[in-house]
Amino acid sequence: MDIVVDTSVIIAVIADEPEKPLLISKTQSGDLFAPHSLYWEIGNAFSAMLKRNRITLNQAKTAIAIYQQIPLNLVEIDLEQALELADRLQIYAYDAYVIACAINQSCPLLTLDSGLSYAAKAAGIDIVEVK
């Protein structure tokens, strides 16, 4: 099954979080999709970790190398569609991009972000449960 993933999933896999084995098992049977914004969100997440001294630059570079090996299909999102979703669901653009991606790819969403999950359900997106 093809699945849309968000930044929370990718970071959890890269950072070897406890959810990693379950996330990998949920994503092995199909292709992974994400909006192109994921690339910038990953960079932002690691720059925030650097700023807070949670990781070193070498650790961040290693994490980016791991990220680049994940077989992701990054797709363009129509900004107008995303803004309409942001307005209707009262969410930030980055979450709207993920929801638009799921709508456009006709795929369920895998996320560890409860707010995004709630908004996606309100938009009629199926959620891949992480349990």
KEDOKE-246324 format. One record per residue (C-alpha): x, z, y; residue in one letter. Coordinates in pm, 1 decimal, decimal comma. Layout:
% residues N
<<X Z Y> "A">
...
***
This chain:
% residues 131
<<0,0 0,0 0,0> "M">
<<131,8 -94,6 343,6> "D">
<<150,7 200,9 583,9> "I">
<<209,5 258,1 954,1> "V">
<<453,9 542,4 1021,0> "V">
<<533,6 727,2 1340,0> "D">
<<842,3 897,1 1475,8> "T">
<<758,5 1232,9 1315,6> "S">
<<781,2 1078,0 969,0> "V">
<<1106,6 897,2 1036,1> "I">
<<1271,9 1204,9 1189,7> "I">
<<1157,8 1422,5 896,3> "A">
<<1317,9 1178,3 651,1> "V">
<<1640,3 1140,5 849,7> "I">
<<1670,5 1516,6 909,4> "A">
<<1606,0 1592,1 542,7> "D">
<<1305,5 1810,1 625,0> "E">
<<1111,6 1976,1 338,5> "P">
<<844,6 1701,2 357,5> "E">
<<1100,3 1426,5 290,0> "K">
<<1039,0 1381,0 -86,3> "P">
<<662,1 1361,4 -37,4> "L">
<<696,1 1121,4 255,3> "L">
<<922,1 893,0 54,1> "I">
<<684,0 900,2 -242,4> "S">
<<391,9 808,8 -13,9> "K">
<<576,2 507,6 127,8> "T">
<<742,0 349,6 -175,9> "Q">
<<459,2 122,5 -286,2> "S">
<<438,5 -103,7 19,0> "G">
<<582,0 -212,4 347,7> "D">
<<631,4 19,3 644,7> "L">
<<511,5 -80,2 989,2> "F">
<<561,7 79,2 1330,3> "A">
<<535,6 -30,9 1691,3> "P">
<<858,1 -149,0 1856,2> "H">
<<844,7 168,7 2066,3> "S">
<<959,4 362,3 1759,7> "L">
<<1313,6 241,8 1823,1> "Y">
<<1315,3 404,4 2168,9> "W">
<<1135,7 717,1 2047,7> "E">
<<1404,3 773,4 1784,6> "I">
<<1671,6 747,5 2052,9> "G">
<<1478,2 987,1 2273,5> "N">
<<1435,7 1238,9 1990,0> "A">
<<1806,3 1244,6 1918,1> "F">
<<1901,4 1261,3 2285,9> "S">
<<1672,0 1565,7 2318,5> "A">
<<1846,2 1727,2 2020,7> "M">
<<2182,8 1656,7 2183,9> "L">
<<2067,5 1802,5 2514,8> "K">
<<1951,3 2121,4 2340,1> "R">
<<2278,9 2141,4 2143,6> "N">
<<2088,2 2122,1 1814,8> "R">
<<2315,0 1841,5 1688,4> "I">
<<2649,4 1688,1 1775,1> "T">
<<2706,6 1331,1 1886,5> "L">
<<2859,1 1250,6 1545,8> "N">
<<2551,0 1390,4 1372,3> "Q">
<<2329,5 1179,8 1598,2> "A">
<<2532,0 868,4 1517,4> "K">
<<2503,4 943,3 1145,7> "T">
<<2128,2 989,5 1184,4> "A">
<<2097,8 655,5 1364,2> "I">
<<2290,6 486,9 1082,6> "A">
<<2039,3 633,4 835,3> "I">
<<1749,4 518,8 1055,6> "Y">
<<1885,6 164,0 1062,1> "Q">
<<1873,0 150,9 682,3> "Q">
<<1500,5 231,7 663,5> "I">
<<1312,7 -92,0 590,0> "P">
<<1072,9 -95,4 885,5> "L">
<<868,6 -382,0 1021,5> "N">
<<860,7 -323,3 1396,8> "L">
<<569,0 -503,1 1559,5> "V">
<<473,9 -591,6 1914,3> "E">
<<174,6 -408,9 2060,1> "I">
<<-51,8 -549,2 2328,2> "D">
<<-13,9 -318,6 2627,3> "L">
<<-372,5 -373,4 2742,4> "E">
<<-506,7 -278,5 2398,7> "Q">
<<-286,3 32,3 2396,2> "A">
<<-403,2 138,5 2742,3> "L">
<<-766,5 93,2 2639,9> "E">
<<-702,6 318,4 2339,4> "L">
<<-516,1 569,8 2556,4> "A">
<<-811,8 584,5 2794,6> "D">
<<-1079,8 602,5 2526,2> "R">
<<-897,3 862,4 2313,8> "L">
<<-732,2 1049,6 2605,0> "Q">
<<-384,7 1018,6 2453,5> "I">
<<-40,5 914,6 2570,6> "Y">
<<71,0 554,0 2542,9> "A">
<<320,9 622,8 2263,1> "Y">
<<41,1 754,9 2040,8> "D">
<<-179,5 463,2 2143,7> "A">
<<93,6 219,8 2034,7> "Y">
<<94,4 373,6 1686,5> "V">
<<-284,5 361,7 1662,1> "I">
<<-290,4 1,4 1786,1> "A">
<<-29,8 -83,9 1524,1> "C">
<<-247,6 64,0 1249,1> "A">
<<-552,3 -123,3 1378,9> "I">
<<-368,6 -454,6 1407,8> "N">
<<-196,6 -424,3 1069,4> "Q">
<<-515,2 -295,7 899,0> "S">
<<-307,1 -14,1 752,7> "C">
<<-350,4 359,2 714,0> "P">
<<-128,1 591,4 917,0> "L">
<<125,1 841,9 788,7> "L">
<<214,1 1107,9 1045,8> "T">
<<312,3 1473,4 1064,1> "L">
<<166,3 1496,0 1416,2> "D">
<<-175,1 1664,4 1398,2> "S">
<<-276,1 1543,1 1745,5> "G">
<<-198,7 1182,9 1657,3> "L">
<<-379,4 1222,7 1326,3> "S">
<<-690,4 1353,0 1504,6> "Y">
<<-687,6 1066,8 1756,9> "A">
<<-629,5 806,7 1485,4> "A">
<<-925,5 937,3 1286,6> "K">
<<-1138,5 914,2 1602,6> "A">
<<-1030,3 549,0 1627,5> "A">
<<-1139,3 484,7 1268,5> "G">
<<-789,7 479,7 1115,6> "I">
<<-741,4 609,7 762,1> "D">
<<-477,9 882,6 738,0> "I">
<<-237,7 918,2 445,7> "V">
<<-255,2 1287,7 369,8> "E">
<<70,9 1479,5 337,1> "V">
<<-0,9 1755,7 87,1> "K">
***
